[in-house]
Amino acid sequence: MQPKRQTKSMPEARKVVAIDRAKAMVWTGPEYPVLRPGKYTVRGLSIQGPDWVRSYFRWSLRIEFGLTTETESVSAFFNFGSDAAKPRIGRQSRYYKAWVVANGEHPRKGEEMSANVFLEGQFFEVEVDDCNRDAEGNSKPGADTYSRITRIISAVRA
């Protein structure tokens, strides 16, 4: 007598689930406003990072600054190299130059260059411009354009 053959059952059809609009996904990330390019007086508000950004294969830091004349905020973005093991600060980097302005002097050998120096209550004069190109240098559509700090010019302690 032959053994009975086992048959594989058909997998159940996947159910189609309607999205409940009351539970829809909502953007809770930072807002990046569009400001008129120029010089502004700002004050440091918060720090995000440094974080490894997998899509760009580099370390990145975002510092949010509040405008003193408006309720808007604007961010400065800094890159710390593409070594996934650890972030690196170069002497010619934008972060090094901005940190020296915020700190009031160059770092001493072995000194930690923490981004917290931007949150010590000082006022900064900064240059703001539009970010209208993507990572590959292509033009962004108007809706994707936002303002960012391109240079920290000076700092005044309160």
Order of alpha helices (4+ residues) and beta strands (2+ residues): beta-beta-beta-alpha-beta-beta
